């Protein structure tokens, strides 16, 4: 194998690791958001706004050069940069609405589970050939595992007062997540990960602010622990996690990237068992095994991806 081929394989594996770590960091958000919600009374959209706003402010304060880089990126590809940032905010808003209207299970399965399927179909259309067998198996195992972990139920419940509207919102969130990932992978070839993260979180925060104000406001009693949780949510679980995600997208296919980010619900489920004393049920164990199998398959067979743009 030539030196360039080895470098390509190493780059692909590093990209997979970066996205894996990002997914694990995202998995900690569920417990943190639950604590912040109960201690402050902030709604999910307001917490999403603070999450993105804290991330953007932290990046611009700690790395002032990013403002110049973000400005340059917006001048070079204004539409795509705005699409990524707006998509980040809109995805969160649609997902939060889906949770409120249709319940956590349906919202998670449909919105997150739809993304790898959508991206796999997109990449098949773009390449003009069917996805590889291991890709199809990974997608199917990942979606099945996600379904088991979230306890998918077809019928409406007390926590799902508007199941149809919630389902439509979840579908929109899933398609938006997939589309944003595709666009992000295209832009990541020419824009630094930290620049993309700063731009996306800033634009996403601006997008979520009016929705947060309408849905209950952003005021809360300032206390050390909730503020610390919001800082963790913004700096670690958003700024660092998204920077890793965008960096990994440079050498990882969209399908593989989204499969790896399914570590988020798996990590959230395990943290709920450990920290919130939720029961460890058989479906969670089986679903987690399927998810880990899909993720392991993605790591074991990382086909190096060409750096050509996904969008022309």
QUISULUR-V356968 format. One record per pair of residues at least 24 apart in sequence whose ideal C-beta (glycine too) atoms are under 6 Angstrom apart, sorted by the first residue. I is the first residue (numbers start at 1). J is the second residue. D is the distance in Angstrom with one decimal. If there is no record, write none. Layout:
# QUISULUR-V356968
i	j	d
I	J	D
I	J	D
This chain:
# QUISULUR-V356968
i	j	d
8	304	4.3
9	304	5.7
11	251	4.5
12	251	4.8
12	302	4.5
12	304	4.4
13	302	5.7
15	248	4.0
15	251	3.7
15	252	4.2
16	252	5.9
16	299	5.5
16	302	5.3
18	244	4.4
18	247	5.0
18	248	3.7
19	245	5.7
19	248	3.7
19	257	5.2
19	260	4.5
20	260	5.2
21	244	5.5
22	241	4.3
22	244	3.9
22	245	4.2
23	260	5.4
23	261	4.3
23	263	3.5
23	264	5.2
24	263	5.4
24	267	5.4
25	237	5.1
25	241	3.9
26	241	5.4
26	264	4.1
27	263	5.9
27	264	4.5
27	267	2.4
27	268	4.9
28	237	5.7
29	237	5.0
30	268	3.9
31	271	5.0
31	275	5.7
32	229	5.2
32	233	5.2
35	229	5.9
36	226	5.4
36	229	5.1
39	226	4.9
40	220	3.9
40	226	5.1
42	220	5.3
43	215	5.4
43	216	4.3
44	96	4.1
45	93	5.9
45	96	5.4
45	211	5.2
45	212	4.7
45	215	4.9
46	212	4.2
46	218	4.8
48	92	4.4
48	208	5.5
49	205	5.8
49	208	4.1
49	209	5.6
49	212	4.4
50	230	5.2
51	233	4.8
51	234	5.3
51	238	5.3
52	201	4.5
52	204	4.4
52	205	3.9
53	205	4.0
54	230	5.9
54	234	2.6
55	201	4.2
55	234	4.3
55	238	4.0
55	239	4.1
56	201	4.2
56	202	3.9
56	205	5.7
58	235	4.9
58	239	5.7
59	198	4.3
59	239	5.4
66	198	4.6
69	195	4.3
70	195	5.7
70	198	5.4
70	199	4.7
73	191	5.1
73	195	5.5
80	183	5.8
80	187	5.3
81	199	5.3
83	183	5.5
84	180	5.9
84	183	5.7
84	184	5.4
84	200	5.0
85	199	5.9
85	200	4.4
85	203	2.4
85	204	5.0
86	203	6.0
86	207	5.2
87	176	5.5
87	180	3.6
88	200	5.0
88	204	3.9
89	204	3.7
89	207	3.2
89	208	4.5
90	176	5.8
91	173	5.3
91	176	4.6
91	177	5.1
93	211	5.3
94	169	4.8
94	172	5.0
94	173	3.8
95	173	4.4
97	169	4.7
98	166	4.7
98	169	4.1
98	170	3.9
101	162	4.0
101	165	5.1
101	166	3.1
102	160	4.8
102	163	4.8
102	166	2.5
102	167	5.5
103	157	5.9
103	159	4.7
103	160	4.1
105	150	4.5
105	151	5.1
105	152	5.0
105	153	5.8
107	170	4.8
108	150	4.5
108	265	6.0
109	146	6.0
109	147	5.2
109	150	5.4
109	152	4.8
110	170	3.7
110	171	6.0
110	174	5.9
111	170	4.4
111	173	3.9
111	174	4.3
113	143	4.5
113	146	5.0
114	174	3.1
115	174	5.3
115	177	4.6
115	178	4.4
115	258	4.7
116	255	5.7
116	258	4.4
116	259	5.3
118	178	3.9
119	178	5.0
119	254	4.2
119	255	4.9
119	258	5.7
120	255	4.7
123	255	5.9
134	297	5.8
134	301	5.4
135	255	5.9
138	259	5.5
138	294	4.4
138	297	4.9
138	298	5.6
141	290	4.7
141	293	5.5
141	294	4.1
142	259	5.0
142	262	5.2
142	291	6.0
142	294	4.0
144	290	5.3
145	287	4.2
145	290	3.2
145	291	3.6
146	262	5.9
148	283	4.3
148	286	5.5
148	287	2.9
149	265	5.7
149	269	5.2
149	284	5.5
149	287	3.9
181	254	5.2
182	254	5.5
182	310	5.7
184	249	5.8
185	249	4.4
185	254	5.5
185	310	5.4
186	309	4.9
186	310	4.7
186	311	4.5
188	246	5.2
188	249	4.5
188	250	5.1
189	307	5.5
193	243	4.8
193	246	4.0
193	247	4.0
194	243	5.4
196	246	4.6
197	239	6.0
197	242	4.5
197	243	4.6
251	305	5.9
253	305	5.1
256	298	4.9
259	294	5.6
259	298	5.3
260	295	5.9
262	291	5.7
266	291	5.0
